Amino acid sequence: MLRLMRARHVFLGVTAAAMTVLAGCSAFTGDDGRNNPTELKAFEPALSVQAAWRAPVGSGTGIGFAPVIGRDTAYAAAADGSVGKYDLTSGAAIWRVQLDTKLSAGVGSDGVTTAVVARDGTVIALDETGAVKWRAKATSDVSIPPIVGFGVVVVRSGDYRIQAFNAQNGERVWSIQRPGPALSLRAPSRMILAEGLIITAIPGGKLIAVNATSGDIAWEGIVGVPKGTSDLERVNDVVGAPVILGPLLCAASYQGKLTCFDVSQGGRPAWSKDFSSTAGIASDGKYIYSPSQRDIVNAFQLDNGALAWRQDALRNRRLAGPAANGQAVVVGDSEGFVHFLSPDDGRLVARLSLGGGPIQAPLQATLHGVLVQLGDSTLVMLTTN
């Protein structure tokens, strides 16, 4: 789920052996034994959970894939080039297409235009029926799902460039680039669209808000400041999707902080806590929930960041981005288990084995239940009673 990549201007001079050494560091592979997944223990369920429906999407997934939720529909894609639109009530495919190329990221949609990205950086836009509208080339590879809205399709590529394409014809509308560090994460990350602004992470623990139509930068904030002397120690990138909660804009970073900005006060930090996550955050309006770097699930009070509870029963199980719906905090792990935690004290209240390989896509809270995209790309809607 978590990989390192070098900036494009540095990468060409780095050997495969050097990258293997980086990937083998104990912080990522746990060669000191700290990363061995915690064995699951039996408990008395307090919540009844069932799979309401399953829907195949295609085959293959990765950190660049996450379903997009509409009012009563979901859009999803798979690494083999499959893209589909699904009814959230039944899981029935409204349309499903097989593209002629492998994908690295998807999906983004505004209900009219749906976008995915091929492994060579080609952005592919589909219309309301799933037919291809256009193809356009990003400046580099893309491993973050696109954002679609306000007449543009926006991607963030591996060369730290954010690019917008006209949603109707694929013409490039604007492009901005920020200098990046020598090393950054190839980890689960997502952009969001709020009030006409694309809010996205940029390497180095920062968030920026970009006007979707003009490309003008409206705001820039620091989630966490890189620390240490080596490039590896200074890796500090925002993970998951930023979350907007009233006047607060919150995000977590790897080897950095969990920070909430007050947008009503010009985006100044409201509070910040030292924290390291590889999965991102979720909130039910009372707490912010996030698995730490070691997959210890934490709950922080939304108003001041004080720690409410911590649950270590899922330590090192490589948790995906959490979902919170007021009834439970829900996380998926690398063995295909989905765990439900009490939002009040973090105790385990339900568990379900879904199979399908490691869950990497962030879980999604919907009005119909919690939507999970499994490692084999199958969609599953989980409901409780």
N, C-alpha and C positions, 0 to 999 in steps of 0.2 A: 503493500500500500504506500510505502514511503521510499522515495528514491531521491538521490542527489543528481543535479545536473549543473554543468558549468555554463556560464554565459557564452553566447555564440562566438564572441570575439576571442574567447579563451579556449573553447572546446576543441577547435581544430588542432591545437597544439598539445592536447592531452591524450595520452595513449590509453588503450583499453585496459592495460595492466594497472595504470594509475587509478582509473575509475573503479576497477575491481577492489583495489586496496581501500578506497573510500567506502565502497558498499560493504566491505567486510568489517568496518569498525564496530566495536561492541555497542555503541550507542544505537545502532540500527539492527544488528543481528543478534545481539545478546550472547556473544560468545563466552561471557562470564556466567551464563546460566540465568541471568535475571529476566530474560525474555521468554522463558518457558511458560506456556499458557497455564493459568491456574486450572486445576481440575475442578469440574463442576460438582457441586454438592447438592444433595437432595434437600428440599424444603417443602413446607406445606403451602400450596398455592392459595392465594386469596383472591385471585381474579381468573375467570374463565375466558380463555382465548381460543379462537378458531380461525382457520383460513376460509374466508367467505368465497373466494374464487382465486383461480390461477389462470394466467394468460401467457403463453409463450411469445417472446419477442424475436429471438434469433439465437445466436450463440456467441459467447465471448463477451467480456466486459473489461473494465479497468477503471482507473481513477478519474477518467474523463467523462464518465457516464452517470447521469442522474435523471430520473423522471421529472417531467414538468407537469404541474397540476393546474387544470382549469376548473371551472365551476363544477362540471359533472363529467369531465374527461381527463385523461392522462396521456401524455405523449412520452414515448420511450424509444431508445435505440440500442443496438448491440454492435459489437466490434465487427461482426461479419457483414455489416452493411444493411441490416434490417432496421426499419423505422416504422412505427405504428402509432395510431391514435385509438384509445381504448375507453369504453364506457366504465365509469368508476363504480356504478351500481352492480354491474354484472360481469365486467371484465371482457365483454365482447369486443372484438376488433371492429372499429368503425371503418378504418382502412389500414392496410399493412403492405409495405412495399419492400422489395429487395434491391438495393442499389448495386452497381457494378464495381464497387470498390470497398476496401476495408476502411473502417472508421477509427478515429482516435478520440473523438469527443462528440457528445450529444446528450440531450437534445435541448434546443431552445425553441420556443413558440409563443406567438401572441394569439393563437387561434385562427389566424389567417395564413401566416407564413411560418413554416417549421424549418429549422436549420440544424445541420450536423456538419462535422468536419472530417475529411479523409486524412489518412496517415501522412500524405504528402503536403498537407496544409490547404487542400482545396475545400472551400466552403461551399456546401450544397444546400440550396433552398428549395423547399417543396411547397406546393400550393395546398388549398383546402381539401383536395382529393388525394394528396400524396404524390402527385405528378411533379417532376423536376421543373422548377421555374428557371433557375440559372445556376451556374458554377463560377466561382471566382477564387483567385489564389491569395491566401494570406502570405505574409513575408517569411513565415517560418512555420514549424510544426505547432499544433494546438492540442493541449491536453486539459482544457477547461471548457465546460459546456458553453455554447454561445448564448447570448441574450438577444431577444427579438422584441421590438416595440418602438413606437414613435417613428415608424417608417424606416427603421434601420435594423440590420443584423450586425451585432458587435461580437468580436472575438478578441481574446488576448493570447498572443503567440509566444513561443519560447524565447524570442529575442527581446522580450519585455515591451513589445509594441501592442497598443490597443488600436484596433481598426474597425471602422464602421462601413458597411456596404448598404447601398440602397436596397430596401426589401423588395422592390418591384423588379429591378433589372440587374442588380449585382454590381453596379458601379461603386467604386470606392468613394465615400463621402468625406471621410477625414481619417487621420492617422496621427497618433501621438506616441512618443517613446520616452521612457525614463531610463537613465543609466542603472545598471544592476550590479550586484556584488559578484565576486568570482564564483561563488557557489550559491545555489538556491535549491529549494525543494521541488521535486516533482511529486506533489502530494495532493490529496483531495482539496479542491478549491472551487469556489463558484462566485459569479458576479450576481448582483441583484439590480433591479430597476425600480426606482422610487421617485415619483414626482418629476419625471423627465430626466433623471440623473442615473447614469450607470455608475454603480459603486463597486469598485473592484480593488483587490489587493495588488500591490506591486512589491517585488522582492525587497527585503530589508525591513520587514515588519510594518509596512505602511499601507494605508487606504487612501484612495483618491475618488472623488466624485466628479464625473465628466458629463457635461451637457450632451444628451443623446443626439440631438440634431446638429449641433455646431462643433462638438469636440472640444469646447472650451472647458478648462479645469475650474470647477466651482469651489472645490475645497480639497484639502490634503491634511491627513492626520497620521500620527505615529501611534501604532498599537503597542509595539515593543521595540526597544533599542538593542541592536546587536552588541554582544559582550564577548570578551575573550581576545586572544592574540592570534589564533590560527583561523583560516577561512572556515574550517569545519566548526569551530567553537562559535563563530560569528554568524552561522546560518540562523536566520530569524525571519520566518515568513508567515503571513496570515494564512490560516487553514479554514476549510469549510466556507460557509456563506455568512457574510455579515447579517445581523438581525436588527430590524428597526422595531422599537417598543416605545410608542408614544414619542416623547422628545429625545429618546436615547437611541444611539446607533452603537451596537456592541459587536466585538469580534475578538477572537483568540488567535494567538500565534504560537509557533513552535519555538522553544527556547527563548520565550519572550514574556508576554503578559496577556491577561484578559482585561480589556479596556472598554469602557462605555463612554461615548462622547455625547454631550448635550447639544443637539442641533439647534435648540432654541436659544442657546448662548454662543452662537457662532461656531459650534463644533468643538468647543473646548472640552477636555477630558472631565467627566463627572467623577469617575473613580477608576482605579487601575490596580490590578493584583498581579504579582509575579506568578507566572503560570506557563506551562508548556503542554500543548495539545497537538495531536496529529489528525484529529477528526473534526474539530469545529464545535459549534454551540447550538443549543436550542433553548426556547423559553416558553413558558405558559403564562407569562405576565406577572408571575410572583417571584420565580427563581430563574436564573440562567444555569443550564446544565451543560457540562462538558466532560468527556473522558480526558484524563491527563495523558501525557506521553506514554505512561505505563498502564493506561487503560483503567485507572482508578476514576470512577465516576464521581464528579463533584457537583454540588448545588450551591450557588452563590445568590445571596439576596439581591434583588434587582436594584433596590434603591441605594445601597451603599457598598455592595460587593462582599459583605461579610459571609464567611463560609457557614452554610446551614447544615450540611451533612456531607459525608464522604463514604463511598461504597467500594471496597477493594476485592469483592468476591469474583470480579471479572478481570483481574489483573493480567496483563500481557495477552489478552485474547484478541488483540488487533480489532478493536471496535470501529465500526463505521459511524458516520455522523448521526447523532441522536435525533429523535423526534419527541415532542412533548405535546400532549393534548388535554392536560388538566387532570386526566384520570391516571396517567402513568407516564414515566420516562421510558422510552423504548430504544434499545440498541441492538444491532446485529453484530455477529462476530465472524471470525475466519473459518469456523467449522459449520456455518449455516444455522446456528442457533439464534433465536431472537429472545431477548430478555426484557421483562417488564419490571420496572422499579417503582416503588411508591414515591410520589413527588414530595411527600411529607417528611420521610426519614430515610429514604433510599433502600429500604429493605426489598428483597426480591419477592414479587407477588405472582409472577407467572413466567413460564419458559416454554418455548415451542421450537422443535427441530424441524426446519424446512428443507434441509438438504440443498442441493444445487450449487455447492461450493462456497468459497469465501464471499461474504457480503461486503462489498466495497462501496456501493452507492449509498448516499445518505438516506435514511428513512424519512418518510414524508407523512406528516399528520394531515388528514383530510376530514371532511364532514362525514365520510363513509367509513372511516377506520384508518389504520396505519398502512401505508403502501410501502412494500419492500421490493427492490429489484435484486434478485439473487445473483450468485456468481455465474450461473449459466444464462443469465439475462431474463429469466422468467419473472413476471410480475405476480405478486401475491398480496391480496388485501386481507389484513388481519382485523377482526372485530372482537369486541368483548361484551360480556353480559354478566 
